[in-house]
Amino acid sequence: MSRTGLAAILALPAFLGHGAEPRKSWVDPDTGHRVVRLTEEPNSASLYFNQNGYTADGRKMVYTTPEGISTLDLETRTAKPVVKGRVQVIVTGHKTPNVYYRKGDEIFSTNVDTLETRLIGKLPVRGSVATVNADETLLAGTYIEGGGQDFAGRNPPPGQTAPAAQAPTASQVHPLEQALNKGQMMEQRLAAHLPMAMFTMNAATGEVKVIHRATDWLNHLEFSPTDPNLLMFCHEGPWHKVDRIWTMHADGGDIVKVHTRTMAGEIFGHEFWSHDGKTIWYDLQTPRGEDFWLAGYNVATGDRTRYHLQRDEWSIHFNVTRDGKLFCGDGGDPGQVARAKNGQWIYLFRPEAITFQGELNQKEFWQPGVLRAEKLVNMAKHNYRLEPNVSFTPDQKWVVFRSNMFGDTYAFAVEVAKAQ
């Protein structure tokens, strides 16, 4: 970490703490876009950026509260508790109104409309489930075999903690200490080479079947949103030390490496699917902290795309509309890898391809482009120890994010169109 980045982290403000209920709606004076607060409960939050948080009919958003899981009707803005208790959200189904979650060492699904709840199965020892496939017939997860120490136990991957809404408070660890602890943990966990098993769980019977074994740190499993047989996963660890992004079939066959490093210090990660299941998008830096891209890999053709970003426009997470025409990002503070001086914004990105003809454009080449940025929300008062985790609503008219800009955490949305 550079001295500049270190100083920026040390300078981060403390959390504002519990305060008055924030406004329900306002127009951001710096951007002209309308922002609304979606949730009423303090320390409620939308899901991690690559977890599907919307019901299959596009009507409801699933979110977490300190009491469990709730839904928000996106049209009427009415909320309803769905699951009570300490649980871990996995994902909302692509086919049914079910939300899938872990409670203790068991996996459940609950229909968010009828509240019908079903036990799916019991996890293997030291196991977790991270994803559900497109037709909701399989779940997939990992477990550590043997008795090796799981250094990552104190810091589970984003989206796998419960409830996700429980944001840090001023009394918790300082951001600098948190960053150093996480970096140390990542190094230790990678070096441990603990034996791991990747498994599927049958959604109808609860049967567990091991599909892959490795001593790599296997993490961030995510099924394709359209192909029930295609699973993305990553080799976790410090990004400059791992070949992170892979795909495989649900039976463990046909393992494909998505990206191969071509320079020292090149990093890539925070991968996510396009909604049509054709493309895996991911943050690419060539090298780390210097040149920034949103990269795409077509899983059927192998074609590759790179959209360039300016330093201040780099975001911790990106996401894409259902039609693939717009992207969004959640920005970052000066302590992040981009060391942005003015990067604390929710961004809208319009992709612009750069086309070349003839011999200048060969099939094996990356197809270049740029992302044209528009600022949506000023996040200067947000403490980025809590990552905003942006997503588009199914109607593509709003960008949803979580924020502690008023002290407690809530889910918010900003309108893509400017306020009239």
C-alpha positions, -999 to 999 in steps of 0.1 A, spaced: 0 0 0 14 34 -9 19 62 16 -8 82 -1 -33 53 2 -22 48 39 -28 84 47 -62 84 30 -73 54 51 -61 71 83 -80 102 74 -113 84 69 -141 99 91 -156 78 118 -192 66 114 -218 91 122 -236 67 146 -273 63 152 -292 94 144 -325 107 131 -343 88 103 -329 101 70 -350 117 43 -372 96 21 -364 114 -11 -343 142 -25 -326 155 -56 -288 153 -54 -277 189 -59 -244 178 -75 -260 155 -101 -296 164 -106 -308 128 -100 -335 118 -76 -325 96 -47 -351 76 -26 -346 57 6 -361 22 0 -360 7 35 -373 18 69 -353 -4 92 -320 10 105 -292 -13 94 -312 -28 66 -294 -34 33 -297 -46 -3 -278 -77 -13 -242 -81 -25 -237 -68 -60 -237 -103 -78 -264 -119 -57 -298 -118 -74 -320 -98 -51 -351 -95 -73 -380 -119 -77 -385 -136 -111 -415 -114 -119 -394 -83 -113 -419 -69 -87 -400 -73 -54 -366 -67 -40 -352 -89 -13 -332 -72 14 -318 -80 49 -326 -65 83 -312 -71 118 -344 -93 122 -340 -114 91 -351 -111 55 -378 -88 40 -391 -79 6 -400 -45 -8 -427 -41 -35 -409 -19 -60 -441 -3 -73 -460 4 -40 -428 6 -18 -445 -16 8 -423 -39 28 -431 -74 42 -410 -96 66 -404 -130 50 -379 -148 73 -372 -140 109 -340 -149 127 -303 -149 121 -300 -163 86 -277 -159 56 -292 -150 23 -279 -170 -7 -299 -157 -36 -334 -150 -49 -346 -175 -75 -346 -168 -112 -377 -190 -118 -398 -190 -87 -406 -164 -59 -383 -183 -36 -355 -168 -15 -328 -193 -5 -309 -190 27 -289 -207 53 -300 -211 90 -274 -229 111 -262 -258 91 -293 -262 70 -305 -247 38 -341 -235 33 -362 -218 7 -392 -195 14 -418 -183 -11 -418 -145 -6 -455 -143 -16 -471 -172 4 -443 -176 30 -443 -214 24 -410 -226 37 -391 -258 29 -360 -274 43 -338 -284 14 -309 -301 31 -281 -302 56 -247 -288 48 -215 -308 49 -193 -301 79 -176 -267 74 -196 -262 43 -214 -232 28 -237 -227 -2 -233 -197 -24 -255 -200 -54 -286 -216 -70 -289 -225 -107 -312 -210 -133 -340 -235 -130 -336 -239 -92 -328 -276 -93 -293 -273 -79 -274 -253 -53 -236 -252 -51 -211 -246 -24 -177 -256 -9 -163 -271 23 -129 -275 38 -118 -311 42 -98 -323 72 -89 -302 102 -68 -273 87 -73 -239 102 -96 -217 81 -79 -183 83 -109 -168 64 -133 -178 91 -132 -143 106 -138 -127 73 -163 -147 52 -167 -136 16 -191 -107 9 -227 -118 7 -220 -149 28 -224 -132 62 -257 -127 80 -273 -105 82 -255 -85 54 -271 -53 68 -250 -53 99 -227 -25 91 -195 -16 110 -199 10 138 -175 35 152 -166 12 181 -154 -15 157 -119 -20 142 -103 10 125 -104 9 87 -66 7 85 -64 -22 109 -93 -39 90 -75 -35 57 -42 -49 71 -60 -78 89 -78 -87 57 -46 -86 36 -28 -108 62 -57 -132 63 -58 -135 25 -21 -143 24 -23 -169 51 -53 -186 37 -38 -188 2 -6 -202 15 -23 -228 37 -35 -248 6 -63 -264 25 -80 -293 8 -114 -282 -4 -144 -298 -21 -169 -281 -43 -203 -297 -42 -239 -295 -56 -270 -299 -35 -301 -313 -51 -329 -288 -45 -356 -315 -44 -338 -341 -23 -310 -323 -5 -285 -349 -19 -249 -336 -18 -225 -345 -46 -189 -335 -47 -180 -322 -82 -144 -308 -78 -115 -311 -53 -85 -288 -50 -60 -273 -26 -67 -239 -42 -90 -216 -22 -123 -220 -40 -148 -192 -35 -174 -169 -51 -195 -196 -68 -222 -182 -91 -244 -202 -115 -253 -187 -149 -286 -169 -147 -298 -188 -179 -278 -220 -182 -286 -244 -153 -255 -264 -161 -229 -236 -161 -211 -226 -129 -186 -198 -124 -161 -199 -95 -129 -183 -84 -95 -191 -70 -96 -167 -40 -66 -149 -26 -46 -117 -33 -56 -109 -68 -20 -105 -82 -12 -141 -70 -41 -161 -84 -57 -170 -117 -91 -160 -103 -120 -166 -127 -131 -201 -140 -161 -219 -153 -172 -255 -151 -202 -277 -158 -224 -286 -129 -211 -322 -130 -175 -309 -125 -164 -313 -162 -152 -288 -188 -132 -265 -165 -122 -233 -184 -99 -205 -172 -116 -172 -181 -86 -148 -180 -48 -153 -183 -25 -127 -169 -2 -110 -195 18 -86 -174 34 -84 -139 10 -69 -114 -21 -74 -136 -52 -81 -114 -88 -91 -122 -119 -100 -101 -153 -90 -88 -167 -110 -116 -205 -111 -124 -228 -125 -151 -247 -105 -177 -284 -112 -173 -286 -132 -206 -258 -155 -193 -237 -148 -224 -209 -127 -208 -188 -127 -176 -178 -91 -167 -150 -83 -143 -127 -56 -130 -94 -57 -148 -63 -35 -140 -32 -35 -161 -12 -33 -138 -28 -30 -104 -38 5 -95 -27 21 -128 -49 14 -157 -86 4 -153 -110 -16 -174 -143 -34 -173 -136 -66 -192 -160 -90 -207 -157 -127 -218 -183 -144 -240 -187 -179 -226 -199 -194 -259 -175 -177 -284 -146 -167 -263 -148 -132 -277 -134 -105 -253 -142 -69 -247 -125 -41 -227 -141 -9 -217 -116 17 -204 -123 39 -173 -106 69 -158 -90 65 -123 -117 84 -105 -144 64 -122 -131 30 -111 -156 13 -88 -153 -15 -62 -182 -32 -79 -199 -28 -113 -233 -41 -126 -253 -42 -158 -289 -37 -170 -309 -66 -182 -306 -55 -218 -268 -50 -214 -268 -14 -226 -259 4 -194 -235 -3 -165 -233 12 -130 -205 14 -104 -203 23 -67 -170 43 -68 -144 42 -41 -126 63 -15 -89 74 -17 -79 43 4 -90 19 -24 -67 4 -50 -74 32 -76 -64 59 -50 -91 81 -66 -90 118 -55 -127 123 -65 -142 88 -67 -169 88 -41 -199 86 -64 -225 62 -76 -219 61 -114 -238 54 -145 -217 42 -175 -227 42 -211 -204 18 -231 -190 31 -263 -172 7 -286 -141 17 -306 -143 -1 -340 -115 -10 -364 -118 -28 -397 -98 -53 -417 -64 -63 -406 -66 -40 -376 -93 -62 -360 -85 -99 -358 -108 -125 -341 -84 -132 -312 -80 -95 -303 -98 -78 -275 -126 -55 -287 -119 -20 -273 -142 6 -259 -147 32 -232 -172 37 -205 -187 73 -205 -194 81 -169 -223 101 -154 -224 109 -117 -256 98 -100 -251 103 -63 -225 122 -42 -211 96 -17 -187 120 1 -205 113 34 -205 75 29 -179 55 48 -166 29 23 -159 4 50 -194 -6 39 -194 -12 2 -224 2 -16 -229 -28 -39 -249 -14 -68 -275 -31 -89 -302 -21 -115 -338 -26 -107 -355 -50 -132 -372 -21 -151 -337 -6 -155 -349 28 -142 -331 28 -109 -297 19 -94 -300 4 -59 -273 7 -34 -268 5 4 -252 34 23 -244 47 58 -242 83 46 -267 92 74 -252 70 101 -272 38 101 -273 17 69 -303 17 46 -310 7 10 -314 35 -14 -321 39 -51 -312 67 -76 -332 73 -107 -312 68 -140 -331 97 -157 -325 132 -143 -352 147 -122 -376 170 -141 
